[in-house]
Every structure is written in structure tokens, then in C-alpha cells.
């Protein structure tokens, strides 16, 4: 039973951190998305948010470590 309580507390803590970080950056539903500042585009010319409006967009993030 104690592990369930810890899991609930951990979940609440994670959700609080995630929503707090988004609020700190000004990311809110219904507001304009920030510009994409990626250094390299693979399959197209560099696009802006207004170029992508109304389209489905897939962002794939990679990290090496």
C-alpha cells in the first residue's frame, strides 16, 4: 500500500514540474506556438510556423550520449 502512495505523490510531482515549466515558458493552449529554431532541416527548405499552419506536423528529436 505504501508504494501506491509513493507512486501517486511522484506522479503529482512530475505533473507539477511539467506544467510549471510550460507555464514559465509561456506555452499555453490557444496561443501561438514559438518559432522553430532548429539548425538543420532534412527533407525541405526551412519553414516558419505560419508556413505550417493548418498542417499536421511531426517533430522528431534525437539525442546522442
C-alpha positions in Angstrom: 0.0 0.0 0.0 2.9 2.4 0.7 4.3 2.0 -2.8 1.0 3.2 -4.2 1.0 6.3 -2.1 4.6 7.0 -3.2 3.6 6.5 -6.9 0.7 8.9 -6.5 3.0 11.5 -4.9 5.7 11.0 -7.6 3.1 11.4 -10.4 1.7 14.6 -8.9 5.2 16.0 -8.5 6.1 15.2 -12.1 2.9 16.7 -13.5 3.5 19.8 -11.4 7.0 20.2 -12.8 5.9 19.7 -16.4 3.0 22.1 -16.2 5.1 24.6 -14.3 7.9 24.5 -16.9 5.3 25.0 -19.7 3.7 27.9 -17.9 7.1 29.5 -17.2 7.9 29.4 -20.9 4.5 31.0 -21.8 3.3 27.8 -23.6 -0.5 27.8 -23.2 -3.3 26.2 -25.2 -4.8 28.5 -27.7 -1.7 30.8 -28.0 0.7 30.9 -30.9 3.5 28.4 -31.0 7.0 29.7 -30.7 9.1 29.7 -33.9 11.1 26.6 -34.7 14.8 27.4 -34.3 16.3 24.1 -35.4 19.6 24.4 -37.1 19.0 21.9 -39.9 16.0 20.7 -41.9 16.4 17.4 -43.6 13.6 16.9 -46.1 12.6 20.5 -47.0 13.5 24.1 -47.0 13.4 25.9 -43.7 9.8 26.7 -42.8 8.1 29.1 -40.3 5.1 28.4 -38.0 2.9 30.4 -40.4 4.0 28.1 -43.3 2.9 25.1 -41.3 -0.5 26.5 -40.1 -3.3 24.0 -40.7 -1.0 21.1 -41.4 -0.1 18.0 -39.3 3.5 18.4 -38.2 5.7 15.6 -36.8 8.8 16.7 -34.9 11.4 14.1 -34.2 14.0 14.9 -31.6 17.3 13.0 -31.5 20.0 13.0 -28.8 23.3 11.2 -28.7 25.0 10.5 -25.5 
